[in-house]
């Protein structure tokens, strides 16, 4: 009897973990959804020189500092981390990367916290949607995103995870709308499908995007809210070496 109960418990745990994986599995953004664009090579050269990319990513000992084969060792309390290969090589470098490989973010504001901030800063609003789209709220959130980027840039191994663009959703994610599980886990596949116009806009260079979303009100009624959501670009921070200098 005891063994049967253990077997049932193990099976239930496996099924639970499998269900959790299916519900929360991230959905990939296909390159085909991105608008074509012409790279600004001159600007790329400026960013390369200003960021000092070669100080970490150029292979040690070589004369040509534009060949970024990686290999420079960065000592840390956790061991030595080696700068990755960011050359155009399609196999060993980042030659197959696209805009979809850069980090963007869809953010939700906390109505209580941001509402309190709005009251202290004389920001008038009539709804969550109006507060989320307010220019001063975007400016305030941008400051926090910049702070996150600075923290990531201070760790060379995490610098590539800096947030390049972000938007603030016009509504709170809600289990009643199928966007979260009852334990507040994001249902990524569902989110990717429902907010596909916003995700596409984050990667195609748009500065705003229109979205209509079905919502469930507290009394059980359903409705649709529409919004034109702004998208904010961020300036990525230069990577910091172990000595605290920009890399």
C-alpha positions in Angstrom: 0.0 0.0 0.0 2.8 2.4 0.9 4.7 1.7 -2.3 1.5 2.3 -4.3 1.0 5.7 -2.7 4.6 6.6 -3.4 4.2 5.6 -7.0 1.0 7.6 -7.3 2.7 10.6 -5.7 5.7 10.4 -8.0 3.4 10.1 -11.1 1.4 13.1 -10.0 4.6 15.1 -9.5 5.8 14.2 -13.0 2.5 15.1 -14.5 2.4 18.3 -12.6 5.9 19.3 -13.8 5.0 18.4 -17.3 1.9 20.5 -17.2 3.9 23.4 -15.7 6.5 23.1 -18.5 3.8 23.2 -21.3 2.0 26.1 -19.7 5.0 28.3 -19.1 7.2 27.3 -22.1 8.5 30.5 -23.9 7.4 31.0 -27.5 10.1 31.9 -30.0 9.8 35.0 -32.1 10.4 34.0 -35.8 12.6 36.2 -37.8 9.9 36.3 -40.5 7.9 38.6 -38.3 10.6 41.3 -38.3 10.5 44.1 -40.8 13.4 44.4 -43.2 15.9 47.2 -42.5 19.2 48.4 -43.7 22.0 48.3 -41.0 23.7 51.6 -40.2 27.3 50.5 -40.5 28.7 53.9 -39.8 26.8 54.1 -36.5 27.9 50.5 -35.7 31.5 51.6 -36.1 31.0 54.5 -33.7 29.4 52.2 -31.1 32.2 49.7 -31.5 34.9 52.3 -30.8 33.0 54.0 -28.0 32.1 50.8 -26.3 35.7 49.5 -26.5 34.4 46.1 -27.7 37.9 44.9 -28.7 39.3 45.3 -25.2 37.4 42.1 -24.1 36.3 40.4 -27.3 39.4 40.6 -29.4 41.5 37.4 -29.2 44.5 38.1 -26.9 47.8 38.6 -28.8 46.4 39.4 -32.2 47.2 42.7 -33.9 43.8 43.2 -35.7 41.5 44.4 -32.9 38.4 44.2 -35.2 38.5 40.4 -35.2 36.4 39.6 -32.2 37.1 35.9 -31.7 36.9 36.2 -27.9 39.0 34.3 -25.4 40.0 37.1 -23.0 39.9 35.8 -19.5 38.0 37.8 -16.8 38.9 36.8 -13.3 36.1 36.7 -10.7 35.5 35.2 -7.3 33.6 32.4 -9.1 36.4 31.5 -11.5 37.6 32.8 -14.9 35.0 33.8 -17.5 36.1 34.0 -21.1 34.8 36.7 -23.4 32.6 35.1 -26.1 33.2 35.1 -29.9 31.1 38.0 -31.3 32.6 37.8 -34.8 30.4 37.6 -37.9 31.2 33.8 -38.2 27.8 32.0 -38.6 28.9 29.0 -36.6 31.2 30.2 -33.8 30.2 33.9 -33.7 26.9 35.8 -34.0 26.6 35.8 -37.8 23.1 34.3 -37.6 21.8 36.7 -35.0 18.9 39.1 -35.8 17.1 41.8 -33.9 15.1 39.0 -32.3 18.2 38.0 -30.3 18.3 41.3 -28.4 16.4 41.7 -25.1 13.2 43.7 -25.0 10.6 43.8 -22.3 6.9 44.1 -21.8 6.3 45.6 -18.4 3.3 45.7 -16.0 3.1 48.5 -13.4 1.9 47.9 -9.9 -1.2 50.1 -9.6 -0.8 50.7 -5.9 2.9 51.6 -6.0 2.8 53.7 -9.2 -0.5 55.2 -8.1 1.1 56.4 -4.9 4.1 57.8 -6.9 1.6 59.6 -9.2 -0.2 61.2 -6.3 3.1 62.4 -4.8 4.1 63.8 -8.2 0.8 65.4 -9.1 0.2 63.0 -12.0 -3.5 62.8 -12.7 -5.1 59.7 -14.2 -8.5 58.0 -14.3 -7.6 54.4 -15.0 -4.8 51.8 -15.0 -4.6 52.2 -18.8 -4.2 56.0 -18.6 -1.6 55.7 -15.8 0.4 53.0 -17.7 0.6 55.1 -20.8 1.4 58.4 -19.1 4.7 60.0 -20.4 5.9 60.8 -16.9 5.4 57.1 -15.9 7.3 56.0 -19.0 10.1 58.4 -18.0 10.2 57.1 -14.4 10.2 53.4 -15.6 13.0 54.2 -18.1 15.1 55.4 -15.2 14.7 52.1 -13.5 15.4 50.1 -16.7 18.6 52.2 -17.1 19.5 51.2 -13.6 19.0 47.6 -14.4 21.1 47.9 -17.5 23.9 49.5 -15.5 23.9 46.6 -13.1 24.0 44.1 -15.9 26.9 46.0 -17.6 28.9 45.8 -14.4 29.0 42.0 -14.9 30.6 41.3 -18.3 29.0 37.9 -18.5 25.5 39.5 -18.1 26.1 42.6 -20.2 24.4 41.1 -23.2 21.1 40.8 -21.3 20.6 44.6 -21.2 17.1 45.7 -22.2 17.2 47.4 -25.6 13.5 48.4 -25.8 10.5 48.3 -23.6 6.8 49.0 -23.4 4.3 49.2 -20.6 1.2 47.0 -21.1 -2.1 48.8 -21.1 -3.6 46.3 -18.7 -2.6 44.1 -15.8 -1.9 40.5 -16.6 -4.8 38.5 -15.1 -5.5 34.8 -14.4 -9.2 35.5 -15.3 -8.0 36.6 -18.8 -5.9 33.4 -19.2 -2.6 35.4 -19.0 -1.4 34.0 -15.7 -1.9 30.7 -13.8 -3.7 30.8 -10.5 -0.2 30.8 -8.8 0.7 33.9 -10.8 3.0 32.2 -13.3 3.1 33.8 -16.8 1.6 31.7 -19.5 4.2 32.6 -22.1 2.7 30.8 -25.1 -0.6 32.5 -24.6 1.0 35.9 -24.0 3.0 35.5 -27.2 -0.2 34.9 -29.2 -2.4 37.5 -27.5 0.2 40.3 -27.6 1.8 39.4 -30.9 1.3 42.9 -32.4 3.2 44.4 -29.5 6.0 41.8 -29.6 6.4 42.3 -33.4 6.5 46.1 -32.8 9.3 45.7 -30.2 11.5 44.1 -32.8 10.6 45.9 -36.0 11.6 49.4 -34.9 8.1 50.8 -34.3 7.6 53.6 -31.8 4.0 52.5 -30.9 1.5 49.8 -31.7 -2.3 49.3 -31.5 -3.7 46.5 -29.5 -7.2 45.3 -28.6 -7.5 42.9 -25.7 -10.5 41.0 -24.2 -10.8 41.5 -20.5 -12.9 40.0 -17.7 -14.4 42.4 -15.2 -14.9 41.8 -11.5 -18.6 41.0 -12.0 -17.8 38.4 -14.6 -18.7 40.5 -17.6 -16.4 40.5 -20.6 -15.3 43.4 -22.7 -12.6 44.7 -25.0 -10.1 47.5 -24.2 -8.0 49.1 -27.0 -4.9 51.1 -26.7 -2.0 52.6 -28.6 1.0 51.5 -26.7 4.2 53.5 -26.8 7.6 51.8 -27.2 10.7 53.3 -25.6 14.3 52.8 -26.8 17.1 52.5 -24.3 20.8 53.4 -24.6 22.8 50.3 -23.7 25.5 50.7 -21.1 29.2 50.0 -22.0 30.5 46.8 -20.5 32.6 47.2 -17.4 35.8 45.2 -17.0 37.0 43.8 -13.7 38.9 47.0 -13.1 35.8 49.1 -13.5 36.7 50.6 -16.9 34.4 50.5 -19.9 35.2 47.5 -22.2 
